[in-house]
Amino acid sequence: MPMEKDEDGFYNPVATPEAKDEPKPKAEVEEKAEASSKTDNTDLINSTFEVSVTLADQQADSSSPLYSVKTFDELGLHDDLLKGIYEMGFSRPSKIQERALPLLLSNPPTNMIGQSQSGTGKTAAFVLTMLSRVDFTLNKPQALCLAPSRELARQIMTVINEMGKFTQVQTEYAIKDHLPRNATRITAHIVVGTPGTMIDLLRRKVIDPSGVRVFVLDEADNMLAQDGLGDQTLRVKNLLPKNQVQIILFSATFPDHVRAFASKFAPNANKIELQREELSVDSIRQFYMDCRDEEHKYDILVTLYTLLTIGQSIIFCQHRHTADRISARMTAEGHHVASLHGAKDANERDQIIDRFREGKEKVLITTNVIARGIDILQVNMVVNYDLPLMNERSNSRADDVRPDIETYIHRIGRTGRFGRKGISVNFVHDRKTWQQMQQIEEQTGKKIIRIETEDIDVMEEKMRKALK
Ligand SMILES: Nc1ncnc2c1ncn2[C@@H]1O[C@H](COP(=O)(O)OP(=O)(O)OP(=O)(O)O)[C@@H](O)[C@H]1O
């Protein structure tokens, strides 16, 4: 039976291609970025990390100022869009925006494969491109955007509606349980969703693809992964008109095994790439704690509770049942925590993430479902209760389970957004997890510092210092 990775990162049996064609969206691998207190006074805008820019037009000179802007005004955007950007509190473009936007907005439209660390403003780059390419007088979909989770699709939608607040943009979701089964043709300009539902809407002609000019994949390496969503994403692309669609791929990570496919998926693309040692931002301080065993991990988490609630924190587990179990146990012991994973129904998921976003919950226990893209500025701590692991199928032996480096980078990237400080803590509890953490350290080139589990005061002090 073929297997498909679901949104929590688990493999599930999938139907045969024929059966899959039927409009039966599987539990899909599927807000407003807190725009308050945005400031350009961050380390990020002044950051020095280098990107390598490869232009599709070999004659062009990537060091030319034409390919990088210092202000949003230089981009030739419509005043209504500029108003939206400034009202969101963005005064200057970030590095990725500075490099990517001139390339994304130039004509004729050119495909883009863009890489930049988590929390550096990739969303605004592709949202502005979609908004500036839409003809608001045409009432049909002109830009489609896919993300790996419903939570991320909802977040992207909030950015579109905020940035496009002074335009006439109409938007629609392609996420599970949103539109009624008898929905009629979508007249909105931009549709954002997850691949299963997008395919369903295209097949049922609820989305007419004839006017589509821009196709965006956020978390593109994940959306193109052969052992994950790649199959579904390709099917969406194949339902779009040929030769008129600008394809835009963005992610903080593009592991080697998806790079070739990405270049085929978005041919002749301009490319902005990061060096391997620059994959995660330095504003995230990484720690680990040596726990005695599984039970000790739980005890340490409870000990950390006060620290977890100074700002907000996300606790990542490998399995849904672990997330449920520890959240039930902590709740029973009088702590206030929420849990979120892909087995919960759509409505409940929306409520949980919204409450967390609004700060009504401070601690969210979850799986890989929200490892990518989620932007909540107040999150200053991420705990890898379980280290992220490659699926068993990708590992040669059961006792040689490799860490999932990309997921690790995305998980810790839920903190330290846009130059803010953040800390991540890994729990290790045996030889295997210790080795896995060492592999993470080696492959990311970033030091992970030990914190004693015995001495709570020292632990607190170290952590508070890291956040200062
Ligand atoms: N030019 C800017 N000025 C100020 N804030 C900005 C600017 N661009 C983006 N931001 C803010 O930075 C935060 C991170 O942006 P965004 O979510 O787009 O990051 P990302 O690069 O997509 O990260 P990830 O890889 O985790 O998805 C958001 O809160 C966004 O509003």
The ligand as an ORCA input file, in Angstrom:
! r2SCAN-3c Opt
* xyz 0 1
  N       9.699     44.653      6.511
  C       9.230     44.270      7.676
  N       9.258     45.121      8.739
  C       8.789     44.727      9.963
  N       8.272     43.490     10.213
  C       8.220     42.611      9.205
  C       8.688     42.962      7.886
  N       8.516     41.881      7.096
  C       7.952     40.915      7.862
  N       7.789     41.336      9.122
  C       7.234     40.568     10.251
  O       8.161     39.536     10.525
  C       7.497     38.383     11.026
  C       7.979     37.138     10.298
  O       7.596     37.176      8.944
  P       7.133     35.868      8.145
  O       6.091     35.127      8.912
  O       6.821     36.272      6.760
  O       8.493     35.017      8.167
  P       8.917     33.826      7.218
  O      10.193     34.211      6.611
  O       7.807     33.441      6.317
  O       9.187     32.697      8.299
  P       8.982     31.097      8.236
  O      10.141     30.538      7.475
  O       8.991     30.682      9.662
  O       7.675     30.842      7.551
  C       6.019     38.646     10.842
  O       5.451     38.964     12.106
  C       5.960     39.815      9.893
  O       4.815     40.607     10.112
*
